[in-house]
Amino acid sequence: SVFNRLTKLLNKVKESWSEVNIHLKERSDLIPNVVKTVKGYKNYEKDALIGIINARSEVLKAENKDETIRANEKLDNAISKLLVTIESYPELKSNENFMSLQDNLVDIENKISVSRSKYNKSVLNYKNKLEVFPSNIIASIFNFKQELFFEIEKEDKELITRHDKKKLIFMKQEINNMYKNNNIDKLKYLYYECFNKNEESIIKIYEILTNYINTIPSEL
């Protein structure tokens, strides 16, 4: 029935959001260690640290999905600013503890990116169903509400930091692994397309690839 279909789509949205939340919490939990390590250097950039501390505080105070999305948008930009600032401190960049934390942060942010893409896709599927007849009638009767998309607006979209480049390297490696382990024409096409694109496209294609891999039956 239409009601059951709407319920399944809404449950998929909730399931996808739970996955996003897990990775957002992982990132938030990592921030205090990053701050502590950076503060260990007497010439650290106070404004950048204050920005990331305040942004994380907003994340912890968020009480609903809308507040969580907005707070994490601020945290995402605060992290980028901090990592840009760190480029000016070679002694910090050579610190093994900090580099390990940064690698963990990159890994988590890639997970956030992929899970966010899956979440937005589930929201779109649900939204499309809500807006067509006769689903819109059933949705109105049973009070099915629209769900929020999770988009991150970068304050400076042209800024490619060392942090961003590490993410791209990780993504290229993942695409390589996907290609090697899945001899499928569509994957092969996307793989070669990826290396003819710029950084932003690589990120997008990585998300497409990941979503595609998740649709492949395990017996393949």
Phi, psi and omega in degrees: 000165179298319180300315180295322180295316177298320180297317179296319180293321178293321177296325177294321176299313181296319179296317179294322179293324178299320178295316177301315183299323179300314182287326176297321178292321178301316180294315180299320180292335182279335186303315181304323179292322178297312181300315181299318180293316180295321181293345179291348179256125190296337182259023182295157182278105185296319183299319180295319179292318178299320180299316182286326178294314180295321180295318179295323178300320178294323178299315182292332181275347183302132184247353178211177185296317181300313179295323179296316180296313182294319180294320180287334173297316178295319180295320179302314180290325179295320178297316179300317180297318180298317183289331173293316180299321183295338177302337182273000183237082183301328181293328178285322179295338180268359179283119185298321180297315180294318181297325177295318177297319180295319178298319177297320180296318178299315180299315180295318182292329173294321177295321178298316182300315181290315181293327177295320178297317178296320179297313181298326177293319179293324176295319180296316179299317178294316180299315180299321179292322180297329191264000180251154178280140002267007183301324182296328178291312180296320180298320180293317182296317185259012171062041172283126184254157174294150177250152182281140168281156179246091179248141178252121177264114178287136178290330177222095186289343182273351186278116176249106182268172175301325178300314179296320181295323177296323177297319181294319178299315179300317182295319179298319178297318179296318179298320176302314180297319179299316181296315183295326186266356182221097183277075184232136187303317182296319179296319179299317179298312180297322180301310181289327176300320184305317187276005173252009184247170175276180186301315182298321180291325178300316179299315181295316181293325176300317179295318178298315180300315181298315178297323180293316179302323181293344180267352182283126178303142185299332183289344176283000000 
